[in-house]
Amino acid sequence: MAKTAAVLVGGGRVDFREVEPPEPGDGELVVRCRANAICGSDRGAFAGGAEVVQGHEAAGEVIAAGAGTSTAVGTRGVVYLMVFCGECRSCRAGATNVCLAKQGDMGFNRAGGLGPYEVVDERVFFAVDERVPFATATALLDLMGTSGHALDRALLLRPGIEDLYVAGVGPVGLGVLLMAKLRFGADFPVYVSDPSPWRLDFAAGLGAMPVQPEDLPLVDAAVDASGRSEARQAAVRKLGRRGVLVCVGHGQGLELEVSPDLVANEAGVIGSEYFPYADLATNHEILLANLDEVSRVITHTFDLSETQAAFEAFLGGETGKVVVTQDA
């Protein structure tokens, strides 16, 4: 039976079209999408249109399984963004997020979670406990996964960090704040900055300390989730000795004076791209233990028929995570 997909046609418009249920190939699953979180990286498709149905933070249930799979029909789960090969040097090391032979990106060049169905390689599907609502399950992806990996990258260069600064508290920045509190404790100091007073107030409600970058004390670690040069430059200036800046937001550049910025303080700058598939299992346990806390970051849910309103709310800058949901 055909179901409806929300299609980003450009010019800030959402249209709808009917999609027939697909058949899985060998090693593939068909997932009936039930929730998809909107991300800042969807902004370009909303403005310029897209060739495939977008949505790369999807949760749903398996409705068909191809030959050679072991996932039972009816299994609930989430879909990992990157169709990693599983065989290259990076994948063998567990770094599926930097696969050397990536075969696609779900919701970018393969039909994603704003449609009724996703055909996925079984290896990119992760089963989720039935106690987790579909909308909350999407948090395992960018909100917890991308953000948690950014903290892991910081810990590579500065183990035992005792405080943290987050530049930009959009969805990823909020995720970094959330994961820092869940992993390091409710009293762990997290400073945040953002041009939006609403976002600063919301982050403060989650335990953050809003600051202007110039008033920030020296910190052990900083995460730039804004992608803006000025934010990255300000963060570098506020790193203490052996401090580390993690750049997780794509976007603009960063200029460094090597001797004062890096050598003298043994500071470091490191990138962070999405997250390894294996992190889903660890984050799933964190999610199960903190369902209410994670759910607080999801401030708005919209039915698929309201996808236009969902994007307008999200891009208006006064939301946490926004999720589009679908009935079975």
Residue, then its C-alpha position, 0 to 999 in steps of 0.5 A: m500500500a502506497k504511503t506519503a513522502a515529504v519532498l524538499v523541492g527548494g525555495g523553502r517549500v515541502d511537497f508530498r508524493e505517494v511511494e509504493p513499498p519497495e522490495p528488499g534485495d539480498g542483505e537489505l531491510v525495508v524500514r517503515c519510517r516512524a520518526n526523523a529528526i531535522c538537522g542543520s545540514d537539511r537547510g541546504a535541501f530545504a532551500g535548494g531542493a533535493e533529488v531524493v527524499q531527505g532525512h538522515e536521522a530516522a527511526g522505524e521498524v523493519i517490515a521486510a527482510g531480504a535474503g541473508t539477513s538475520t533481523a526479524v520483521g517488526t524489529r524497531g531501530v534507527v538507521y546509521l547515516m553512512v553506508f560503510c563498506g565494513e571491509c576497508r582499513s578504517c572499518r576494520a579499525g571501527a572507524t566506520n564514520v571515515c570509511l574509505a569506500k563509503q557506498g552512500d549516505m542515507g537521506f542525502n543520496r539514498a531515500g531517507g526518513l522523510g519518506p515512508y520507507e528506507v531500503v537499508d543495508e542490514r549493517v547500518f540498522f541498529a535495533v532499539d529497545e521497545r521501551v524507547p519511543f520512535a521520536t526519542a530513538t532518533a536521539l541516538l544519531d546526531l544528538m547523542g552519537t555525533s556529540g558523544h564522538a566529539l567528546d571522545r575526540a577531545l579525550l584523545l588529546r586531553p584525558g580527564i578534562e575538568d570543564l568544557y566550552v561549547a560554541g553554538v547550542g543548536p542541536v549538535g551543541l545541545g547534544v554535546l552539553l547533554m552528553a557531557k552531563l550524562r557522561f561526566g556528571a550533572d555538576f560537570p561545568v559546561y560553558v556555552s555561547d550562542p547569539s540566540p538568547w532563546r538557545l542560551d536560556f534553554a541550554a541554561g535549563l539543561g545545566a549549562m553556564p551561558v557566557q560571552p566568549e570574551d568572559l570565558p575562563l581558560v578551559d580544558a576542552a572546547v567544542d565548536a558546533s557553530g562552524r563559524s570562524e570567529a567562534r573557533q578563533a575565540a575558543v582557541r584563545k580560551l584553551g588552557r595548557r594542554g587544552v583541545l578544540v574539537c571542530v564538529g561543525h562544518g563550515q568556515g575556517l580557522e587561522l592559527e599561530v602555531s607557536p603561541d596557539l599550539v606549541a607553547n601550551e601543547a594545545g591541540v585542534i582536532g576534527s570530529e566527523y559523525f560517529p562510529y557505528a559501534d558507539l550506538a550500543t554504548n549510547h543505547e545504554i545511556l539512553l535507556a538509563n536517561l530517557d526523560e533527560v534525553s527527551r527534554v532536548i526534543t522540544h517539538t514534534f510534528d506529523l509528516s503532514e506538517t513538515q513545512a511547519a516543522f522546518e519553519a520552526f526549526l529554522g526559526g531558531e527557537t527550538g531544541k531538536v525537532v522531530v517529524t513523526q509518521d503513523a504506522 
